[in-house]
Amino acid sequence: MLLAATLAGCSSTSVIDNVPHSMGGLPEGVPARPAAPPAYPAVHDLPPPRTDSALSDVESKRLREDLKNTRNRVAPASSQTTGAAGGARNP
């Protein structure tokens, strides 16, 4: 029994694929194995360096000012529409 287990561990997959179903092989209608194993994904490959850079101080300041202006323009309009119905804010 030990000899059979040792020999079974050393056999190739093509031999195991040819064992009849009655003897413990694969059932009928199972698709054939691919000829070449699939390639592993490139897990350790690093992505290419970014081409764009971080915002400069001037660009960051301009963006903050644009966001403040947009918030101030939109905020008064939304507070007028929620008047009597009660809004999400508590006075």
PDB file with one MODEL, atoms N, CA, C and O in Angstrom:
MODEL        1
ATOM      1  N   MET A   1       0.828  -1.173   0.000  1.00  0.00           N
ATOM      2  CA  MET A   1       0.000   0.000   0.000  1.00  0.00           C
ATOM      3  C   MET A   1       0.884   1.252   0.000  1.00  0.00           C
ATOM      4  O   MET A   1       0.602   2.219  -0.707  1.00  0.00           O
ATOM      5  N   LEU A   2       1.950   1.223   0.796  1.00  0.00           N
ATOM      6  CA  LEU A   2       2.874   2.341   0.854  1.00  0.00           C
ATOM      7  C   LEU A   2       3.555   2.541  -0.496  1.00  0.00           C
ATOM      8  O   LEU A   2       3.748   3.676  -0.930  1.00  0.00           O
ATOM      9  N   LEU A   3       3.916   1.457  -1.156  1.00  0.00           N
ATOM     10  CA  LEU A   3       4.536   1.536  -2.463  1.00  0.00           C
ATOM     11  C   LEU A   3       3.571   2.128  -3.491  1.00  0.00           C
ATOM     12  O   LEU A   3       3.988   2.918  -4.339  1.00  0.00           O
ATOM     13  N   ALA A   4       2.314   1.767  -3.429  1.00  0.00           N
ATOM     14  CA  ALA A   4       1.319   2.302  -4.368  1.00  0.00           C
ATOM     15  C   ALA A   4       1.129   3.801  -4.149  1.00  0.00           C
ATOM     16  O   ALA A   4       1.007   4.551  -5.117  1.00  0.00           O
ATOM     17  N   ALA A   5       1.102   4.250  -2.895  1.00  0.00           N
ATOM     18  CA  ALA A   5       0.939   5.674  -2.601  1.00  0.00           C
ATOM     19  C   ALA A   5       2.158   6.460  -3.075  1.00  0.00           C
ATOM     20  O   ALA A   5       2.023   7.575  -3.580  1.00  0.00           O
ATOM     21  N   THR A   6       3.346   5.879  -2.914  1.00  0.00           N
ATOM     22  CA  THR A   6       4.563   6.542  -3.357  1.00  0.00           C
ATOM     23  C   THR A   6       4.593   6.668  -4.867  1.00  0.00           C
ATOM     24  O   THR A   6       4.943   7.725  -5.391  1.00  0.00           O
ATOM     25  N   LEU A   7       4.240   5.628  -5.563  1.00  0.00           N
ATOM     26  CA  LEU A   7       4.225   5.671  -7.025  1.00  0.00           C
ATOM     27  C   LEU A   7       3.140   6.603  -7.544  1.00  0.00           C
ATOM     28  O   LEU A   7       3.331   7.262  -8.566  1.00  0.00           O
ATOM     29  N   ALA A   8       2.018   6.666  -6.865  1.00  0.00           N
ATOM     30  CA  ALA A   8       0.938   7.565  -7.283  1.00  0.00           C
ATOM     31  C   ALA A   8       1.362   9.018  -7.133  1.00  0.00           C
ATOM     32  O   ALA A   8       0.958   9.859  -7.937  1.00  0.00           O
ATOM     33  N   GLY A   9       2.154   9.330  -6.137  1.00  0.00           N
ATOM     34  CA  GLY A   9       2.624  10.692  -5.936  1.00  0.00           C
ATOM     35  C   GLY A   9       3.621  11.117  -6.990  1.00  0.00           C
ATOM     36  O   GLY A   9       3.760  12.313  -7.249  1.00  0.00           O
ATOM     37  N   CYS A  10       4.309  10.194  -7.599  1.00  0.00           N
ATOM     38  CA  CYS A  10       5.314  10.517  -8.608  1.00  0.00           C
ATOM     39  C   CYS A  10       4.760  10.490 -10.023  1.00  0.00           C
ATOM     40  O   CYS A  10       5.462  10.869 -10.961  1.00  0.00           O
ATOM     41  N   SER A  11       3.537  10.059 -10.198  1.00  0.00           N
ATOM     42  CA  SER A  11       3.017   9.933 -11.563  1.00  0.00           C
ATOM     43  C   SER A  11       2.639  11.296 -12.112  1.00  0.00           C
ATOM     44  O   SER A  11       2.369  12.231 -11.358  1.00  0.00           O
ATOM     45  N   SER A  12       2.622  11.396 -13.412  1.00  0.00           N
ATOM     46  CA  SER A  12       2.280  12.663 -14.064  1.00  0.00           C
ATOM     47  C   SER A  12       0.773  12.794 -14.176  1.00  0.00           C
ATOM     48  O   SER A  12       0.039  11.819 -14.012  1.00  0.00           O
ATOM     49  N   THR A  13       0.323  13.999 -14.455  1.00  0.00           N
ATOM     50  CA  THR A  13      -1.115  14.237 -14.548  1.00  0.00           C
ATOM     51  C   THR A  13      -1.717  13.586 -15.782  1.00  0.00           C
ATOM     52  O   THR A  13      -2.907  13.273 -15.789  1.00  0.00           O
ATOM     53  N   SER A  14      -0.930  13.376 -16.818  1.00  0.00           N
ATOM     54  CA  SER A  14      -1.491  12.736 -18.012  1.00  0.00           C
ATOM     55  C   SER A  14      -1.848  11.286 -17.732  1.00  0.00           C
ATOM     56  O   SER A  14      -2.790  10.764 -18.329  1.00  0.00           O
ATOM     57  N   VAL A  15      -1.130  10.627 -16.848  1.00  0.00           N
ATOM     58  CA  VAL A  15      -1.463   9.251 -16.485  1.00  0.00           C
ATOM     59  C   VAL A  15      -2.735   9.236 -15.646  1.00  0.00           C
ATOM     60  O   VAL A  15      -3.580   8.358 -15.822  1.00  0.00           O
ATOM     61  N   ILE A  16      -2.881  10.183 -14.751  1.00  0.00           N
ATOM     62  CA  ILE A  16      -4.061  10.241 -13.890  1.00  0.00           C
ATOM     63  C   ILE A  16      -5.290  10.572 -14.714  1.00  0.00           C
ATOM     64  O   ILE A  16      -6.379  10.088 -14.408  1.00  0.00           O
ATOM     65  N   ASP A  17      -5.145  11.378 -15.745  1.00  0.00           N
ATOM     66  CA  ASP A  17      -6.280  11.728 -16.587  1.00  0.00           C
ATOM     67  C   ASP A  17      -6.819  10.534 -17.361  1.00  0.00           C
ATOM     68  O   ASP A  17      -7.985  10.531 -17.754  1.00  0.00           O
ATOM     69  N   ASN A  18      -5.992   9.525 -17.586  1.00  0.00           N
ATOM     70  CA  ASN A  18      -6.409   8.369 -18.383  1.00  0.00           C
ATOM     71  C   ASN A  18      -6.977   7.231 -17.553  1.00  0.00           C
ATOM     72  O   ASN A  18      -7.327   6.194 -18.117  1.00  0.00           O
ATOM     73  N   VAL A  19      -7.082   7.375 -16.263  1.00  0.00           N
ATOM     74  CA  VAL A  19      -7.644   6.331 -15.405  1.00  0.00           C
ATOM     75  C   VAL A  19      -9.152   6.310 -15.623  1.00  0.00           C
ATOM     76  O   VAL A  19      -9.780   7.369 -15.625  1.00  0.00           O
ATOM     77  N   PRO A  20      -9.754   5.128 -15.807  1.00  0.00           N
ATOM     78  CA  PRO A  20     -11.205   5.059 -16.010  1.00  0.00           C
ATOM     79  C   PRO A  20     -11.966   5.553 -14.778  1.00  0.00           C
ATOM     80  O   PRO A  20     -11.460   5.515 -13.656  1.00  0.00           O
ATOM     81  N   HIS A  21     -13.180   6.012 -15.015  1.00  0.00           N
ATOM     82  CA  HIS A  21     -14.010   6.539 -13.930  1.00  0.00           C
ATOM     83  C   HIS A  21     -14.312   5.453 -12.891  1.00  0.00           C
ATOM     84  O   HIS A  21     -14.401   5.742 -11.698  1.00  0.00           O
ATOM     85  N   SER A  22     -14.466   4.237 -13.334  1.00  0.00           N
ATOM     86  CA  SER A  22     -14.769   3.146 -12.406  1.00  0.00           C
ATOM     87  C   SER A  22     -13.612   2.879 -11.440  1.00  0.00           C
ATOM     88  O   SER A  22     -13.819   2.298 -10.375  1.00  0.00           O
ATOM     89  N   MET A  23     -12.408   3.297 -11.801  1.00  0.00           N
ATOM     90  CA  MET A  23     -11.254   3.084 -10.932  1.00  0.00           C
ATOM     91  C   MET A  23     -10.861   4.364 -10.179  1.00  0.00           C
ATOM     92  O   MET A  23      -9.777   4.434  -9.599  1.00  0.00           O
ATOM     93  N   GLY A  24     -11.738   5.368 -10.190  1.00  0.00           N
ATOM     94  CA  GLY A  24     -11.469   6.590  -9.453  1.00  0.00           C
ATOM     95  C   GLY A  24     -10.956   7.722 -10.302  1.00  0.00           C
ATOM     96  O   GLY A  24     -10.455   8.712  -9.769  1.00  0.00           O
ATOM     97  N   GLY A  25     -11.068   7.604 -11.609  1.00  0.00           N
ATOM     98  CA  GLY A  25     -10.609   8.662 -12.501  1.00  0.00           C
ATOM     99  C   GLY A  25     -11.663   9.738 -12.684  1.00  0.00           C
ATOM    100  O   GLY A  25     -12.674   9.762 -11.981  1.00  0.00           O
ATOM    101  N   LEU A  26     -11.420  10.617 -13.627  1.00  0.00           N
ATOM    102  CA  LEU A  26     -12.347  11.702 -13.893  1.00  0.00           C
ATOM    103  C   LEU A  26     -13.613  11.183 -14.550  1.00  0.00           C
ATOM    104  O   LEU A  26     -13.548  10.222 -15.317  1.00  0.00           O
ATOM    105  N   PRO A  27     -14.767  11.787 -14.273  1.00  0.00           N
ATOM    106  CA  PRO A  27     -16.011  11.339 -14.903  1.00  0.00           C
ATOM    107  C   PRO A  27     -16.028  11.662 -16.396  1.00  0.00           C
ATOM    108  O   PRO A  27     -15.215  12.449 -16.881  1.00  0.00           O
ATOM    109  N   GLU A  28     -16.958  11.052 -17.111  1.00  0.00           N
ATOM    110  CA  GLU A  28     -17.092  11.265 -18.550  1.00  0.00           C
ATOM    111  C   GLU A  28     -17.543  12.710 -18.808  1.00  0.00           C
ATOM    112  O   GLU A  28     -18.294  13.281 -18.017  1.00  0.00           O
ATOM    113  N   GLY A  29     -17.079  13.293 -19.915  1.00  0.00           N
ATOM    114  CA  GLY A  29     -17.513  14.620 -20.312  1.00  0.00           C
ATOM    115  C   GLY A  29     -16.722  15.758 -19.681  1.00  0.00           C
ATOM    116  O   GLY A  29     -17.070  16.923 -19.872  1.00  0.00           O
ATOM    117  N   VAL A  30     -15.677  15.452 -18.941  1.00  0.00           N
ATOM    118  CA  VAL A  30     -14.857  16.504 -18.344  1.00  0.00           C
ATOM    119  C   VAL A  30     -13.993  17.111 -19.446  1.00  0.00           C
ATOM    120  O   VAL A  30     -13.388  16.377 -20.228  1.00  0.00           O
ATOM    121  N   PRO A  31     -13.924  18.457 -19.522  1.00  0.00           N
ATOM    122  CA  PRO A  31     -13.088  19.065 -20.566  1.00  0.00           C
ATOM    123  C   PRO A  31     -11.620  18.695 -20.403  1.00  0.00           C
ATOM    124  O   PRO A  31     -11.138  18.471 -19.293  1.00  0.00           O
ATOM    125  N   ALA A  32     -10.930  18.635 -21.516  1.00  0.00           N
ATOM    126  CA  ALA A  32      -9.509  18.277 -21.490  1.00  0.00           C
ATOM    127  C   ALA A  32      -8.691  19.400 -20.861  1.00  0.00           C
ATOM    128  O   ALA A  32      -9.079  20.567 -20.899  1.00  0.00           O
ATOM    129  N   ARG A  33      -7.562  19.028 -20.289  1.00  0.00           N
ATOM    130  CA  ARG A  33      -6.656  20.024 -19.714  1.00  0.00           C
ATOM    131  C   ARG A  33      -6.042  20.847 -20.833  1.00  0.00           C
ATOM    132  O   ARG A  33      -5.817  20.337 -21.931  1.00  0.00           O
ATOM    133  N   PRO A  34      -5.768  22.130 -20.558  1.00  0.00           N
ATOM    134  CA  PRO A  34      -5.087  22.925 -21.593  1.00  0.00           C
ATOM    135  C   PRO A  34      -3.662  22.400 -21.802  1.00  0.00           C
ATOM    136  O   PRO A  34      -3.048  21.859 -20.882  1.00  0.00           O
ATOM    137  N   ALA A  35      -3.153  22.567 -23.013  1.00  0.00           N
ATOM    138  CA  ALA A  35      -1.816  22.067 -23.336  1.00  0.00           C
ATOM    139  C   ALA A  35      -0.743  22.786 -22.527  1.00  0.00           C
ATOM    140  O   ALA A  35       0.216  22.168 -22.067  1.00  0.00           O
ATOM    141  N   ALA A  36      -0.909  24.083 -22.358  1.00  0.00           N
ATOM    142  CA  ALA A  36       0.064  24.862 -21.582  1.00  0.00           C
ATOM    143  C   ALA A  36      -0.655  25.452 -20.371  1.00  0.00           C
ATOM    144  O   ALA A  36      -1.777  25.943 -20.502  1.00  0.00           O
ATOM    145  N   PRO A  37      -0.035  25.413 -19.208  1.00  0.00           N
ATOM    146  CA  PRO A  37      -0.693  25.999 -18.040  1.00  0.00           C
ATOM    147  C   PRO A  37      -0.838  27.508 -18.200  1.00  0.00           C
ATOM    148  O   PRO A  37      -0.006  28.139 -18.852  1.00  0.00           O
ATOM    149  N   PRO A  38      -1.876  28.094 -17.617  1.00  0.00           N
ATOM    150  CA  PRO A  38      -2.043  29.547 -17.755  1.00  0.00           C
ATOM    151  C   PRO A  38      -0.919  30.297 -17.050  1.00  0.00           C
ATOM    152  O   PRO A  38      -0.363  29.823 -16.060  1.00  0.00           O
ATOM    153  N   ALA A  39      -0.603  31.450 -17.565  1.00  0.00           N
ATOM    154  CA  ALA A  39       0.468  32.267 -16.979  1.00  0.00           C
ATOM    155  C   ALA A  39      -0.025  32.898 -15.682  1.00  0.00           C
ATOM    156  O   ALA A  39      -1.192  33.271 -15.564  1.00  0.00           O
ATOM    157  N   TYR A  40       0.858  33.011 -14.733  1.00  0.00           N
ATOM    158  CA  TYR A  40       0.510  33.680 -13.483  1.00  0.00           C
ATOM    159  C   TYR A  40       0.442  35.176 -13.726  1.00  0.00           C
ATOM    160  O   TYR A  40       1.167  35.706 -14.568  1.00  0.00           O
ATOM    161  N   PRO A  41      -0.432  35.863 -12.986  1.00  0.00           N
ATOM    162  CA  PRO A  41      -0.464  37.325 -13.161  1.00  0.00           C
ATOM    163  C   PRO A  41       0.829  37.958 -12.662  1.00  0.00           C
ATOM    164  O   PRO A  41       1.491  37.421 -11.773  1.00  0.00           O
ATOM    165  N   ALA A  42       1.173  39.076 -13.228  1.00  0.00           N
ATOM    166  CA  ALA A  42       2.404  39.768 -12.843  1.00  0.00           C
ATOM    167  C   ALA A  42       2.169  40.500 -11.526  1.00  0.00           C
ATOM    168  O   ALA A  42       1.855  41.690 -11.520  1.00  0.00           O
ATOM    169  N   VAL A  43       2.319  39.797 -10.426  1.00  0.00           N
ATOM    170  CA  VAL A  43       1.997  40.342  -9.117  1.00  0.00           C
ATOM    171  C   VAL A  43       3.066  41.312  -8.631  1.00  0.00           C
ATOM    172  O   VAL A  43       2.743  42.306  -7.981  1.00  0.00           O
ATOM    173  N   HIS A  44       4.297  41.049  -8.924  1.00  0.00           N
ATOM    174  CA  HIS A  44       5.383  41.868  -8.389  1.00  0.00           C
ATOM    175  C   HIS A  44       5.832  42.980  -9.326  1.00  0.00           C
ATOM    176  O   HIS A  44       6.747  43.731  -8.992  1.00  0.00           O
ATOM    177  N   ASP A  45       5.208  43.099 -10.486  1.00  0.00           N
ATOM    178  CA  ASP A  45       5.567  44.174 -11.406  1.00  0.00           C
ATOM    179  C   ASP A  45       4.992  45.488 -10.900  1.00  0.00           C
ATOM    180  O   ASP A  45       3.830  45.551 -10.499  1.00  0.00           O
ATOM    181  N   LEU A  46       5.789  46.514 -10.920  1.00  0.00           N
ATOM    182  CA  LEU A  46       5.344  47.827 -10.477  1.00  0.00           C
ATOM    183  C   LEU A  46       4.709  48.573 -11.641  1.00  0.00           C
ATOM    184  O   LEU A  46       5.128  48.399 -12.786  1.00  0.00           O
ATOM    185  N   PRO A  47       3.701  49.405 -11.370  1.00  0.00           N
ATOM    186  CA  PRO A  47       3.115  50.186 -12.455  1.00  0.00           C
ATOM    187  C   PRO A  47       4.103  51.242 -12.938  1.00  0.00           C
ATOM    188  O   PRO A  47       5.029  51.597 -12.210  1.00  0.00           O
ATOM    189  N   PRO A  48       3.921  51.741 -14.138  1.00  0.00           N
ATOM    190  CA  PRO A  48       4.843  52.772 -14.639  1.00  0.00           C
ATOM    191  C   PRO A  48       4.708  54.045 -13.809  1.00  0.00           C
ATOM    192  O   PRO A  48       3.652  54.289 -13.224  1.00  0.00           O
ATOM    193  N   PRO A  49       5.745  54.847 -13.751  1.00  0.00           N
ATOM    194  CA  PRO A  49       5.660  56.093 -12.972  1.00  0.00           C
ATOM    195  C   PRO A  49       4.612  57.035 -13.564  1.00  0.00           C
ATOM    196  O   PRO A  49       4.362  57.035 -14.769  1.00  0.00           O
ATOM    197  N   ARG A  50       4.017  57.822 -12.703  1.00  0.00           N
ATOM    198  CA  ARG A  50       2.980  58.745 -13.147  1.00  0.00           C
ATOM    199  C   ARG A  50       3.581  59.875 -13.972  1.00  0.00           C
ATOM    200  O   ARG A  50       4.687  60.346 -13.708  1.00  0.00           O
ATOM    201  N   THR A  51       2.828  60.292 -14.970  1.00  0.00           N
ATOM    202  CA  THR A  51       3.293  61.389 -15.803  1.00  0.00           C
ATOM    203  C   THR A  51       2.844  62.740 -15.253  1.00  0.00           C
ATOM    204  O   THR A  51       3.491  63.756 -15.505  1.00  0.00           O
ATOM    205  N   ASP A  52       1.742  62.757 -14.506  1.00  0.00           N
ATOM    206  CA  ASP A  52       1.290  64.033 -13.950  1.00  0.00           C
ATOM    207  C   ASP A  52       1.925  64.263 -12.581  1.00  0.00           C
ATOM    208  O   ASP A  52       2.328  63.320 -11.900  1.00  0.00           O
ATOM    209  N   SER A  53       2.005  65.518 -12.199  1.00  0.00           N
ATOM    210  CA  SER A  53       2.634  65.853 -10.923  1.00  0.00           C
ATOM    211  C   SER A  53       1.582  66.395  -9.968  1.00  0.00           C
ATOM    212  O   SER A  53       0.441  66.638 -10.361  1.00  0.00           O
ATOM    213  N   ALA A  54       1.968  66.581  -8.722  1.00  0.00           N
ATOM    214  CA  ALA A  54       1.070  67.137  -7.723  1.00  0.00           C
ATOM    215  C   ALA A  54       0.821  68.608  -8.022  1.00  0.00           C
ATOM    216  O   ALA A  54       1.582  69.248  -8.748  1.00  0.00           O
ATOM    217  N   LEU A  55      -0.265  69.136  -7.446  1.00  0.00           N
ATOM    218  CA  LEU A  55      -0.588  70.539  -7.662  1.00  0.00           C
ATOM    219  C   LEU A  55       0.465  71.433  -7.009  1.00  0.00           C
ATOM    220  O   LEU A  55       0.972  71.134  -5.928  1.00  0.00           O
ATOM    221  N   SER A  56       0.776  72.521  -7.680  1.00  0.00           N
ATOM    222  CA  SER A  56       1.679  73.497  -7.078  1.00  0.00           C
ATOM    223  C   SER A  56       0.895  74.309  -6.053  1.00  0.00           C
ATOM    224  O   SER A  56      -0.323  74.172  -5.948  1.00  0.00           O
ATOM    225  N   ASP A  57       1.593  75.153  -5.299  1.00  0.00           N
ATOM    226  CA  ASP A  57       0.924  75.966  -4.285  1.00  0.00           C
ATOM    227  C   ASP A  57      -0.071  76.930  -4.917  1.00  0.00           C
ATOM    228  O   ASP A  57      -1.151  77.154  -4.371  1.00  0.00           O
ATOM    229  N   VAL A  58       0.279  77.495  -6.051  1.00  0.00           N
ATOM    230  CA  VAL A  58      -0.603  78.440  -6.733  1.00  0.00           C
ATOM    231  C   VAL A  58      -1.865  77.722  -7.226  1.00  0.00           C
ATOM    232  O   VAL A  58      -2.977  78.221  -7.054  1.00  0.00           O
ATOM    233  N   GLU A  59      -1.682  76.556  -7.836  1.00  0.00           N
ATOM    234  CA  GLU A  59      -2.836  75.796  -8.321  1.00  0.00           C
ATOM    235  C   GLU A  59      -3.718  75.344  -7.166  1.00  0.00           C
ATOM    236  O   GLU A  59      -4.944  75.384  -7.275  1.00  0.00           O
ATOM    237  N   SER A  60      -3.124  74.923  -6.079  1.00  0.00           N
ATOM    238  CA  SER A  60      -3.887  74.491  -4.912  1.00  0.00           C
ATOM    239  C   SER A  60      -4.695  75.638  -4.334  1.00  0.00           C
ATOM    240  O   SER A  60      -5.861  75.455  -3.984  1.00  0.00           O
ATOM    241  N   LYS A  61      -4.093  76.825  -4.228  1.00  0.00           N
ATOM    242  CA  LYS A  61      -4.795  77.995  -3.699  1.00  0.00           C
ATOM    243  C   LYS A  61      -5.950  78.382  -4.621  1.00  0.00           C
ATOM    244  O   LYS A  61      -7.040  78.698  -4.144  1.00  0.00           O
ATOM    245  N   ARG A  62      -5.725  78.361  -5.933  1.00  0.00           N
ATOM    246  CA  ARG A  62      -6.778  78.693  -6.887  1.00  0.00           C
ATOM    247  C   ARG A  62      -7.929  77.698  -6.793  1.00  0.00           C
ATOM    248  O   ARG A  62      -9.091  78.095  -6.869  1.00  0.00           O
ATOM    249  N   LEU A  63      -7.630  76.434  -6.632  1.00  0.00           N
ATOM    250  CA  LEU A  63      -8.653  75.410  -6.512  1.00  0.00           C
ATOM    251  C   LEU A  63      -9.466  75.601  -5.237  1.00  0.00           C
ATOM    252  O   LEU A  63     -10.690  75.467  -5.265  1.00  0.00           O
ATOM    253  N   ARG A  64      -8.805  75.915  -4.113  1.00  0.00           N
ATOM    254  CA  ARG A  64      -9.525  76.165  -2.862  1.00  0.00           C
ATOM    255  C   ARG A  64     -10.459  77.366  -2.985  1.00  0.00           C
ATOM    256  O   ARG A  64     -11.589  77.337  -2.497  1.00  0.00           O
ATOM    257  N   GLU A  65      -9.981  78.411  -3.636  1.00  0.00           N
ATOM    258  CA  GLU A  65     -10.821  79.606  -3.823  1.00  0.00           C
ATOM    259  C   GLU A  65     -12.032  79.287  -4.699  1.00  0.00           C
ATOM    260  O   GLU A  65     -13.139  79.744  -4.412  1.00  0.00           O
ATOM    261  N   ASP A  66     -11.834  78.512  -5.759  1.00  0.00           N
ATOM    262  CA  ASP A  66     -12.950  78.119  -6.617  1.00  0.00           C
ATOM    263  C   ASP A  66     -13.976  77.301  -5.832  1.00  0.00           C
ATOM    264  O   ASP A  66     -15.182  77.487  -6.001  1.00  0.00           O
ATOM    265  N   LEU A  67     -13.503  76.405  -4.983  1.00  0.00           N
ATOM    266  CA  LEU A  67     -14.427  75.594  -4.184  1.00  0.00           C
ATOM    267  C   LEU A  67     -15.201  76.453  -3.182  1.00  0.00           C
ATOM    268  O   LEU A  67     -16.397  76.241  -2.981  1.00  0.00           O
ATOM    269  N   LYS A  68     -14.526  77.423  -2.551  1.00  0.00           N
ATOM    270  CA  LYS A  68     -15.211  78.324  -1.621  1.00  0.00           C
ATOM    271  C   LYS A  68     -16.273  79.143  -2.345  1.00  0.00           C
ATOM    272  O   LYS A  68     -17.390  79.286  -1.848  1.00  0.00           O
ATOM    273  N   ASN A  69     -15.936  79.683  -3.520  1.00  0.00           N
ATOM    274  CA  ASN A  69     -16.894  80.471  -4.282  1.00  0.00           C
ATOM    275  C   ASN A  69     -18.103  79.634  -4.695  1.00  0.00           C
ATOM    276  O   ASN A  69     -19.238  80.105  -4.627  1.00  0.00           O
ATOM    277  N   THR A  70     -17.864  78.407  -5.118  1.00  0.00           N
ATOM    278  CA  THR A  70     -18.964  77.525  -5.511  1.00  0.00           C
ATOM    279  C   THR A  70     -19.838  77.198  -4.315  1.00  0.00           C
ATOM    280  O   THR A  70     -21.063  77.208  -4.434  1.00  0.00           O
ATOM    281  N   ARG A  71     -19.246  76.911  -3.172  1.00  0.00           N
ATOM    282  CA  ARG A  71     -20.008  76.608  -1.965  1.00  0.00           C
ATOM    283  C   ARG A  71     -20.854  77.805  -1.545  1.00  0.00           C
ATOM    284  O   ARG A  71     -22.020  77.644  -1.185  1.00  0.00           O
ATOM    285  N   ASN A  72     -20.275  79.002  -1.588  1.00  0.00           N
ATOM    286  CA  ASN A  72     -21.014  80.200  -1.206  1.00  0.00           C
ATOM    287  C   ASN A  72     -22.140  80.514  -2.189  1.00  0.00           C
ATOM    288  O   ASN A  72     -23.179  81.041  -1.793  1.00  0.00           O
ATOM    289  N   ARG A  73     -21.942  80.196  -3.456  1.00  0.00           N
ATOM    290  CA  ARG A  73     -22.962  80.441  -4.459  1.00  0.00           C
ATOM    291  C   ARG A  73     -24.122  79.455  -4.327  1.00  0.00           C
ATOM    292  O   ARG A  73     -25.274  79.827  -4.547  1.00  0.00           O
ATOM    293  N   VAL A  74     -23.831  78.203  -3.972  1.00  0.00           N
ATOM    294  CA  VAL A  74     -24.853  77.162  -3.899  1.00  0.00           C
ATOM    295  C   VAL A  74     -25.530  77.137  -2.528  1.00  0.00           C
ATOM    296  O   VAL A  74     -26.731  76.877  -2.457  1.00  0.00           O
ATOM    297  N   ALA A  75     -24.819  77.391  -1.462  1.00  0.00           N
ATOM    298  CA  ALA A  75     -25.355  77.267  -0.103  1.00  0.00           C
ATOM    299  C   ALA A  75     -26.537  78.195   0.156  1.00  0.00           C
ATOM    300  O   ALA A  75     -27.527  77.707   0.702  1.00  0.00           O
ATOM    301  N   PRO A  76     -26.533  79.483  -0.180  1.00  0.00           N
ATOM    302  CA  PRO A  76     -27.706  80.305   0.092  1.00  0.00           C
ATOM    303  C   PRO A  76     -28.930  79.841  -0.687  1.00  0.00           C
ATOM    304  O   PRO A  76     -30.044  79.940  -0.171  1.00  0.00           O
ATOM    305  N   ALA A  77     -28.771  79.347  -1.885  1.00  0.00           N
ATOM    306  CA  ALA A  77     -29.901  78.887  -2.680  1.00  0.00           C
ATOM    307  C   ALA A  77     -30.531  77.651  -2.045  1.00  0.00           C
ATOM    308  O   ALA A  77     -31.756  77.527  -2.054  1.00  0.00           O
ATOM    309  N   SER A  78     -29.756  76.754  -1.508  1.00  0.00           N
ATOM    310  CA  SER A  78     -30.316  75.538  -0.909  1.00  0.00           C
ATOM    311  C   SER A  78     -30.962  75.824   0.434  1.00  0.00           C
ATOM    312  O   SER A  78     -31.894  75.111   0.808  1.00  0.00           O
ATOM    313  N   SER A  79     -30.514  76.839   1.187  1.00  0.00           N
ATOM    314  CA  SER A  79     -31.114  77.137   2.488  1.00  0.00           C
ATOM    315  C   SER A  79     -32.462  77.818   2.309  1.00  0.00           C
ATOM    316  O   SER A  79     -33.309  77.694   3.195  1.00  0.00           O
ATOM    317  N   GLN A  80     -32.709  78.528   1.217  1.00  0.00           N
ATOM    318  CA  GLN A  80     -33.991  79.175   0.980  1.00  0.00           C
ATOM    319  C   GLN A  80     -35.063  78.169   0.598  1.00  0.00           C
ATOM    320  O   GLN A  80     -36.232  78.387   0.916  1.00  0.00           O
ATOM    321  N   THR A  81     -34.723  77.105  -0.055  1.00  0.00           N
ATOM    322  CA  THR A  81     -35.720  76.139  -0.504  1.00  0.00           C
ATOM    323  C   THR A  81     -36.191  75.243   0.630  1.00  0.00           C
ATOM    324  O   THR A  81     -37.278  74.673   0.527  1.00  0.00           O
ATOM    325  N   THR A  82     -35.431  75.090   1.701  1.00  0.00           N
ATOM    326  CA  THR A  82     -35.828  74.201   2.782  1.00  0.00           C
ATOM    327  C   THR A  82     -36.565  74.921   3.882  1.00  0.00           C
ATOM    328  O   THR A  82     -36.883  74.290   4.890  1.00  0.00           O
ATOM    329  N   GLY A  83     -36.859  76.209   3.756  1.00  0.00           N
ATOM    330  CA  GLY A  83     -37.436  77.075   4.783  1.00  0.00           C
ATOM    331  C   GLY A  83     -38.468  76.434   5.680  1.00  0.00           C
ATOM    332  O   GLY A  83     -38.118  76.008   6.781  1.00  0.00           O
ATOM    333  N   ALA A  84     -39.732  76.340   5.270  1.00  0.00           N
ATOM    334  CA  ALA A  84     -40.818  75.896   6.145  1.00  0.00           C
ATOM    335  C   ALA A  84     -40.849  74.389   6.316  1.00  0.00           C
ATOM    336  O   ALA A  84     -41.351  73.903   7.330  1.00  0.00           O
ATOM    337  N   ALA A  85     -40.343  73.658   5.386  1.00  0.00           N
ATOM    338  CA  ALA A  85     -40.399  72.200   5.453  1.00  0.00           C
ATOM    339  C   ALA A  85     -39.429  71.647   6.474  1.00  0.00           C
ATOM    340  O   ALA A  85     -39.553  70.489   6.873  1.00  0.00           O
ATOM    341  N   GLY A  86     -38.476  72.435   6.903  1.00  0.00           N
ATOM    342  CA  GLY A  86     -37.473  71.927   7.843  1.00  0.00           C
ATOM    343  C   GLY A  86     -36.400  71.191   7.097  1.00  0.00           C
ATOM    344  O   GLY A  86     -36.694  70.294   6.306  1.00  0.00           O
ATOM    345  N   GLY A  87     -35.196  71.540   7.325  1.00  0.00           N
ATOM    346  CA  GLY A  87     -34.101  70.920   6.604  1.00  0.00           C
ATOM    347  C   GLY A  87     -33.372  69.917   7.460  1.00  0.00           C
ATOM    348  O   GLY A  87     -33.823  69.550   8.545  1.00  0.00           O
ATOM    349  N   ALA A  88     -32.259  69.489   6.964  1.00  0.00           N
ATOM    350  CA  ALA A  88     -31.443  68.552   7.719  1.00  0.00           C
ATOM    351  C   ALA A  88     -30.731  69.233   8.872  1.00  0.00           C
ATOM    352  O   ALA A  88     -30.318  68.582   9.831  1.00  0.00           O
ATOM    353  N   ARG A  89     -30.592  70.545   8.773  1.00  0.00           N
ATOM    354  CA  ARG A  89     -29.924  71.293   9.846  1.00  0.00           C
ATOM    355  C   ARG A  89     -30.921  71.684  10.924  1.00  0.00           C
ATOM    356  O   ARG A  89     -32.089  71.953  10.643  1.00  0.00           O
ATOM    357  N   ASN A  90     -30.456  71.711  12.127  1.00  0.00           N
ATOM    358  CA  ASN A  90     -31.248  72.250  13.232  1.00  0.00           C
ATOM    359  C   ASN A  90     -30.826  73.691  13.453  1.00  0.00           C
ATOM    360  O   ASN A  90     -29.631  73.987  13.442  1.00  0.00           O
ATOM    361  N   PRO A  91     -31.800  74.615  13.658  1.00  0.00           N
ATOM    362  CA  PRO A  91     -31.417  76.015  13.846  1.00  0.00           C
ATOM    363  C   PRO A  91     -30.703  76.263  15.153  1.00  0.00           C
ATOM    364  O   PRO A  91     -30.323  77.397  15.444  1.00  0.00           O
TER     365      PRO A  91
ENDMDL
END
